[in-house]
Amino acid sequence: MKNSNNKFEYNFFTIKSLLNRGAAILLLAIIFVSNASAYVCKYKEDYYKLYHIHYAQTSDDCIENIYWLEKAVEAPFANPLYAMAKIEDEEHWEKYRYLFMMHLNLKLLEQHLRLGRIYDKETAYFYDAPWKDEYLRNLEKAKTFYEAGYYYWQEAQLWAEKASTTNFNFLWITDLQNWEDERYKIVTGELDYKKTLDRELARVNKVIDTYVAMDSKNY
């Protein structure tokens, strides 16, 4: 179903190499998936249930969520009997799959935005000069996370369009109304993460340029 020819070469392991953190999370995840007797992950629905939002999300929390979401993207769907919504016929099943893929990619995009904002610095102050190298390293990480978001946004748009074709007119997955709302906002342009990513990257590049131009005379 998924066209991955132009996939942005960026995954959980790339994030880990950039952050040099979260090894324990990956180890625990592998142990959990491999050895858990009460709950074995196999399908998209299983992995998605492990995704969760913390009140104060750290970089490790984001990495963990990205890991589970990426696993969900790659996993097969469960039988319609075990779907996250009532599936009445083949058309409902088809739209459910499109909505699910759309939603997964939206959540992956949002987690990358959260990661970027953890390492971002909105403004470069003249007195930051002694620490500019550290700020520049973090800003490059933020920039990479924001850039990765474009791929997930394109994927979310693709699946939203598939879930909005004429054969789905007057067919709604009412058990997943929030996903239907996301689909509607994407196809109508009410939700446009490209604008958000463009804005964040333009600002980050400006802050980077300011830091690069700094020297000891700035403070």
N, C-alpha and C positions, 0 to 999 in steps of 0.2 A: 504493500500500500504506500509506503513512504518513499519519496524520491530523495536519495541522499547523495546524488552525484556532485552537488555543489555544497555539501555540508561543510560548515565552518569547522576546521580541524582544531577543535577545542573541547576538552572533556574534563571529567573529574580529575584525571591524573595530571593534566596540564595545570589545572588550578593548584593542585598540591605542589607541583614543582615551582610555581610562582610564589606561593605563600610559605613553602617549606614548613608547613604545619599540618596537623590533622591526621598523622599516621595512625594514631590510636583509633580514630573514628573509622578509618578504612578497615583496620584489623577487627574491630568489634563488629562492623557490618558483615564482614566475611564470616566470622564465627557465628553471628546471629542467623544468617541465611543458611549456612551449612549445617548447623547443629541443632537449631531450635526444633524441638519435637512437637510443641503445641501449635506452632504457627510457621509453616514453610511457605516461603515466597516463590511463586511460579508465574503468576499472571500480573497483568497491568494493575488490576484492581488491588492485588496484594501489596505491591510496591507503593502504590499511591497512598494507601492507608498509613504508611510509615512517614510520609511527608507531613510536617507540622511547623507551625509558626510560633516562635518564642516571643514573649513580650519585649525583651531586649535581646535582639539577635546578634550573636557574635559571628566572626568569620567562620569558626568551626561549625556553628549551627547551619550557616548557609551551605558550606561544603557538604555536610551530611544530607541536607535536603536535595542538593543538586545530584548527589550520588543516587538517592532513591528515585528521583524523577527521571534521571537518565536510564536507570534500570527499567522503570515503567515504560518508557518510550520503546525500548528494545524488546520487552516481553510480549508474549501473545495475549490476546484477550481471553478472559474466562468464558465458559459457556454462558449464553444469554440468561440461563436460569439464575446465575450468580452475578449478573451485572449490577451496577450501582443504581439502576433505575428499572422500572417495569418495562419489559420488552414485549410488545404485543404482536409484532409481525416482522418480516424481513426489512421493511422500510424503516421501522423504528430501530432495528438492530444496526442498519447501515448508518443512520444519522447519529446514533449513540456513539459509534466508533469514531466518526469524524469530530464530534464535539469533544470526545475524550482526548484525542490527539491535539486538538486546538488548545484545550485547557492545560494539558501538560506543558506545551511549549510556552504558553503565557506564564505559567508558574516558574519555568526555567528562566525566562527573561527577567521576571521580577526578582528572582534570587540573585541573578547576576548584577542587577541594579543595586540591590542591597549590599552585595559584596563590594561593588565599586564605591558606594557611598561610605563604606567603612574606611577605605583607604584614600578617599578623596580629601581635598582641602579646597574649600570654595574660594578662598582669597589668599594671595601671597602678600605678606606684610614685610616691610623693609627690615624689621628686626629678626626675621626668620633666617637671614643670611647664614649664620653659623651652622644651621641644620639643613641647609638647602639640599644637600645630597640625599639625606634621608627622605625629605619631602618628595624629591624627584623620583626616588625608587617607588614610593607609595603611589604617586600620581601615575606612574607608568602601569602599575598593577590596576589601578582604577580604570585607566584608559583601555586596557586589554579586556576587562570585564564588560565595559560598556560596548566595545566593538563586537564582542561575542553576542550581545543582545540582538544585533541585526539579524543573525541567522534564525534565532528563535522567533523573532517577530515575523519574518517571512514565512516560516513554517506555520505559525498561528494563523496568518492571513489565508494561506493556502487551504488549511483545514476548515476555516470558517466559511470560505467560499464554497467548498464541497458540501458543507452542511446547509447551504442556503440556496441550492439550485431549485428550479421550479417544481421538481417532483416531491419536494418537501414542503410545498405550500400548505399551510393549515395543519402541519404535522409538528407538534411540539413535544419534547421530552419534559413533561411537567415536573417529574421528580428531580430534575436538574435545571430548575428555572434560572439559577445564577449562571450556568454555562450557556443557556439560551440567551441571556442578557448580554453576556460577553460576545457571543456570536453576532448579535444584532448591532452592538456598538462598533465592532470591527468592520462589518460590511457597510455600515452607514458613515464611517469615518469619525464617529463620536469618540472612539478610542483609537489613538494613533501614537503608538510607542516610538515610531520612527522620529517624530518631532522631539520627543523626550530625549532619545539617544543623541540626535543631532545637537540639541541644546547642551547636553552634558559634555559631549566631546569637544564642542567648540569652546566651552568655558575651561575645561581641563587643559586643552592645548594652550590657551591664553595664560593660564596660571603657570604651566610648565615653561613657557617662553619667558615669563617674568623671573622665575627662579634661575633659569639658565643665564640670564643677563646680570644677575646679582654678583657682587664681589665684596671684599672686606670694606669697601668705602660706603656700603649701603647702611652701616650701622655704627 
